[in-house]
Amino acid sequence: MKTKELIKCLCRSPLYYKITRQRGSHRVLKSSNYPDLRIGYHDSVEVSGGYVKNLLMKEIGLSEKMARGIIK
């Protein structure tokens, strides 16, 4: 998964993250119901499945079932 696709997943329902700030290759995303995120944005780099799982389950606090639903 590319970083661009990951950010699109985070911005749609039910998370509704919005990019609030960008400095260099890092973007800060905020949501009213979930913790703030800081993501390195590089168009050509693939994000590993482990990174996505860690982000969704540990940093945001989603269940595995909900995390899988967001990715699809």
C-alpha positions in Angstrom: 0.0 0.0 0.0 1.3 3.5 -0.9 1.2 6.2 1.7 -1.3 8.1 -0.4 -3.7 5.2 -0.2 -3.2 4.9 3.5 -4.1 8.6 4.0 -7.2 8.1 1.9 -8.3 5.2 4.1 -7.7 7.3 7.2 -9.7 10.3 5.8 -12.9 8.4 5.1 -15.6 6.9 7.3 -15.5 6.1 10.3 -12.2 7.7 11.2 -12.6 11.1 9.4 -9.0 12.2 9.7 -8.1 15.5 8.1 -4.6 16.8 7.1 -4.1 19.8 9.3 -0.4 20.5 8.8 2.4 19.6 6.4 6.1 20.3 7.0 8.5 18.8 4.5 7.6 15.1 3.9 5.5 14.8 7.2 1.8 15.3 7.5 -0.2 15.8 10.7 -3.7 14.3 10.7 -6.3 15.1 13.2 -9.7 13.5 14.0 -12.3 14.6 16.5 -12.7 11.0 18.0 -9.2 9.6 17.6 -5.6 10.6 18.5 -3.5 12.8 16.3 -1.2 11.1 13.8 2.1 12.1 12.2 2.9 10.3 9.0 5.9 10.5 6.7 4.7 11.0 3.1 6.7 9.6 0.2 4.9 8.9 -3.0 7.1 6.1 -4.3 7.5 4.2 -1.0 5.4 1.2 -0.1 4.1 1.1 3.5 4.5 -2.3 5.1 1.6 -4.3 6.5 3.2 -4.3 9.9 3.3 -0.5 9.9 -0.3 -0.2 8.9 -1.4 -2.7 11.5 0.6 -0.9 14.2 -0.9 2.4 13.2 -4.5 1.3 13.2 -4.4 -1.1 16.2 -1.9 0.4 18.6 -1.7 4.1 17.8 -5.4 4.7 17.0 -6.7 1.8 19.1 -9.0 0.0 16.7 -9.9 -3.7 16.9 -8.5 -6.1 14.3 -11.9 -6.5 12.7 -12.4 -2.7 12.4 -8.9 -2.2 11.1 -9.4 -4.8 8.3 -12.7 -3.1 7.3 -10.9 0.3 7.0 -8.2 -1.2 4.7 -10.7 -2.7 2.2 
